[in-house]
Amino acid sequence: QVQLVESGGGLVQPGGSLRLSCAASGSIFSFNAMVWYRQAPGKQRGLVAAITSGGSTVYANSVKGRFTISRDNAKNTVYLQMNTVKPEDTAVYYCNGGSSLLPSSFGPWGQGTQVTVSS
């Protein structure tokens, strides 16, 4: 089973930028869809962005125009470029992959990477 490890989180000021990485232990070609989810304290985990094997993307309304998801198949890595971040973007960010965008097709969740937006 391909393992996914998130990295790149940290403390960033409002309006700043951050790039998250999701490195796979094997080929991400096996995933038709790669996703980034996030979970803030006291809230449910929710979709942030998704990218299909064909390159189509989906974004949560709250991040449209600010975040960009991309995948580098040669490096078996998926990225989330976060620009113009806001305090409400503070959360633990998780990546996953599956045969579709349905959570039922995803593998186990990893530990995620913490993003804190604060001045």
C-alpha atoms as a printed R data frame, in Angstrom:
    type eleno elety resid chain resno       x      y       z
1   ATOM     1    CA   GLN     A     1   0.000  0.000   0.000
2   ATOM     2    CA   VAL     A     2   1.316  3.450  -0.913
3   ATOM     3    CA   GLN     A     3   2.034  5.619   2.110
4   ATOM     4    CA   LEU     A     4   1.470  9.381   1.992
5   ATOM     5    CA   VAL     A     5   3.387 11.827   4.173
6   ATOM     6    CA   GLU     A     6   2.427 15.486   4.510
7   ATOM     7    CA   SER     A     7   4.931 18.253   5.192
8   ATOM     8    CA   GLY     A     8   5.411 21.977   4.849
9   ATOM     9    CA   GLY     A     9   3.109 23.267   7.543
10  ATOM    10    CA   GLY     A    10   4.022 25.918  10.050
11  ATOM    11    CA   LEU     A    11   3.226 29.357  11.363
12  ATOM    12    CA   VAL     A    12   2.453 32.011   8.756
13  ATOM    13    CA   GLN     A    13   1.144 35.542   9.024
14  ATOM    14    CA   PRO     A    14  -2.189 36.529   7.507
15  ATOM    15    CA   GLY     A    15  -1.716 37.369   3.843
16  ATOM    16    CA   GLY     A    16   1.347 35.163   3.593
17  ATOM    17    CA   SER     A    17   2.025 32.015   1.600
18  ATOM    18    CA   LEU     A    18   2.870 28.413   2.334
19  ATOM    19    CA   ARG     A    19   3.376 25.317   0.205
20  ATOM    20    CA   LEU     A    20   2.380 21.926   1.497
21  ATOM    21    CA   SER     A    21   3.782 18.716   0.069
22  ATOM    22    CA   CYS     A    22   2.394 15.200   0.061
23  ATOM    23    CA   ALA     A    23   5.064 12.644  -0.749
24  ATOM    24    CA   ALA     A    24   4.084  9.127  -1.741
25  ATOM    25    CA   SER     A    25   6.167  6.036  -1.031
26  ATOM    26    CA   GLY     A    26   5.200  4.687  -4.430
27  ATOM    27    CA   SER     A    27   3.665  5.775  -7.678
28  ATOM    28    CA   ILE     A    28   0.706  8.134  -7.494
29  ATOM    29    CA   PHE     A    29  -0.394  6.890 -10.901
30  ATOM    30    CA   SER     A    30  -2.455  4.366  -8.979
31  ATOM    31    CA   PHE     A    31  -4.624  7.197  -7.646
32  ATOM    32    CA   ASN     A    32  -7.254  8.595  -9.964
33  ATOM    33    CA   ALA     A    33  -7.778 11.413  -7.493
34  ATOM    34    CA   MET     A    34  -5.493 13.095  -4.980
35  ATOM    35    CA   VAL     A    35  -7.012 15.328  -2.329
36  ATOM    36    CA   TRP     A    36  -6.171 17.763   0.430
37  ATOM    37    CA   TYR     A    37  -8.510 17.905   3.409
38  ATOM    38    CA   ARG     A    38  -8.263 19.993   6.556
39  ATOM    39    CA   GLN     A    39  -9.621 19.813  10.066
40  ATOM    40    CA   ALA     A    40  -9.808 22.777  12.403
41  ATOM    41    CA   PRO     A    41 -10.310 22.339  16.154
42  ATOM    42    CA   GLY     A    42 -13.886 21.390  16.925
43  ATOM    43    CA   LYS     A    43 -14.794 20.964  13.261
44  ATOM    44    CA   GLN     A    44 -15.145 18.058  10.904
45  ATOM    45    CA   ARG     A    45 -12.536 17.229   8.319
46  ATOM    46    CA   GLY     A    46 -13.482 18.779   4.994
47  ATOM    47    CA   LEU     A    47 -12.279 18.908   1.416
48  ATOM    48    CA   VAL     A    48  -9.910 21.721   0.490
49  ATOM    49    CA   ALA     A    49  -8.835 20.739  -3.008
50  ATOM    50    CA   ALA     A    50  -8.665 17.756  -5.320
51  ATOM    51    CA   ILE     A    51  -6.882 16.881  -8.541
52  ATOM    52    CA   THR     A    52  -7.608 13.997 -10.872
53  ATOM    53    CA   SER     A    53  -5.152 11.965 -12.901
54  ATOM    54    CA   GLY     A    54  -6.274 13.993 -15.897
55  ATOM    55    CA   GLY     A    55  -5.433 17.242 -14.187
56  ATOM    56    CA   SER     A    56  -8.944 18.447 -13.414
57  ATOM    57    CA   THR     A    57  -9.196 20.342 -10.134
58  ATOM    58    CA   VAL     A    58 -11.850 21.013  -7.538
59  ATOM    59    CA   TYR     A    59 -11.672 23.570  -4.740
60  ATOM    60    CA   ALA     A    60 -13.698 24.438  -1.703
61  ATOM    61    CA   ASN     A    61 -15.385 27.816  -2.151
62  ATOM    62    CA   SER     A    62 -13.470 29.193   0.805
63  ATOM    63    CA   VAL     A    63 -10.094 28.700  -0.906
64  ATOM    64    CA   LYS     A    64 -10.910 29.339  -4.560
65  ATOM    65    CA   GLY     A    65  -8.539 31.863  -6.076
66  ATOM    66    CA   ARG     A    66  -6.103 31.527  -3.172
67  ATOM    67    CA   PHE     A    67  -5.008 27.879  -3.126
68  ATOM    68    CA   THR     A    68  -3.665 25.775  -5.979
69  ATOM    69    CA   ILE     A    69  -3.329 22.009  -6.025
70  ATOM    70    CA   SER     A    70  -0.843 20.349  -8.351
71  ATOM    71    CA   ARG     A    71   0.759 16.976  -8.817
72  ATOM    72    CA   ASP     A    72   4.227 15.953  -9.991
73  ATOM    73    CA   ASN     A    73   3.910 12.359 -11.125
74  ATOM    74    CA   ALA     A    74   7.674 12.062 -11.681
75  ATOM    75    CA   LYS     A    75   8.303 12.939  -8.036
76  ATOM    76    CA   ASN     A    76   5.217 11.122  -6.737
77  ATOM    77    CA   THR     A    77   4.262 14.291  -4.909
78  ATOM    78    CA   VAL     A    78   1.161 16.432  -4.639
79  ATOM    79    CA   TYR     A    79   1.379 20.062  -3.596
80  ATOM    80    CA   LEU     A    80  -0.958 22.628  -2.131
81  ATOM    81    CA   GLN     A    81   0.160 26.195  -2.728
82  ATOM    82    CA   MET     A    82  -1.564 28.429  -0.207
83  ATOM    83    CA   ASN     A    83  -1.567 32.162  -0.931
84  ATOM    84    CA   THR     A    84  -3.191 35.073   0.863
85  ATOM    85    CA   VAL     A    85  -3.840 32.878   3.864
86  ATOM    86    CA   LYS     A    86  -6.370 33.857   6.500
87  ATOM    87    CA   PRO     A    87  -6.709 32.958  10.193
88  ATOM    88    CA   GLU     A    88  -9.612 30.689   9.282
89  ATOM    89    CA   ASP     A    89  -7.216 28.564   7.228
90  ATOM    90    CA   THR     A    90  -5.678 27.382  10.501
91  ATOM    91    CA   ALA     A    91  -6.076 23.615  10.629
92  ATOM    92    CA   VAL     A    92  -4.335 20.289  10.296
93  ATOM    93    CA   TYR     A    93  -3.997 19.518   6.597
94  ATOM    94    CA   TYR     A    94  -4.163 15.957   5.302
95  ATOM    95    CA   CYS     A    95  -3.610 14.447   1.897
96  ATOM    96    CA   ASN     A    96  -5.039 11.242   0.548
97  ATOM    97    CA   GLY     A    97  -5.719  9.469  -2.693
98  ATOM    98    CA   GLY     A    98  -8.202  7.095  -4.143
99  ATOM    99    CA   SER     A    99  -9.948  5.724  -7.178
100 ATOM   100    CA   SER     A   100 -12.421  8.612  -7.068
101 ATOM   101    CA   LEU     A   101 -13.266 11.735  -5.098
102 ATOM   102    CA   LEU     A   102 -15.440  9.698  -2.781
103 ATOM   103    CA   PRO     A   103 -13.888  9.386   0.691
104 ATOM   104    CA   SER     A   104 -14.850  5.717   0.687
105 ATOM   105    CA   SER     A   105 -12.123  5.136  -1.918
106 ATOM   106    CA   PHE     A   106  -9.362  6.781   0.150
107 ATOM   107    CA   GLY     A   107  -6.713  4.970   2.121
108 ATOM   108    CA   PRO     A   108  -5.941  5.517   5.799
109 ATOM   109    CA   TRP     A   109  -5.379  9.107   6.910
110 ATOM   110    CA   GLY     A   110  -1.877 10.143   7.938
111 ATOM   111    CA   GLN     A   111  -0.818 12.489  10.714
112 ATOM   112    CA   GLY     A   112  -1.227 15.593   8.631
113 ATOM   113    CA   THR     A   113   0.676 18.849   8.875
114 ATOM   114    CA   GLN     A   114  -0.342 21.759  11.088
115 ATOM   115    CA   VAL     A   115  -0.910 25.161   9.514
116 ATOM   116    CA   THR     A   116  -1.349 28.107  11.842
117 ATOM   117    CA   VAL     A   117  -2.213 31.530  10.461
118 ATOM   118    CA   SER     A   118  -1.598 34.204  13.043
119 ATOM   119    CA   SER     A   119   0.145 37.520  13.495
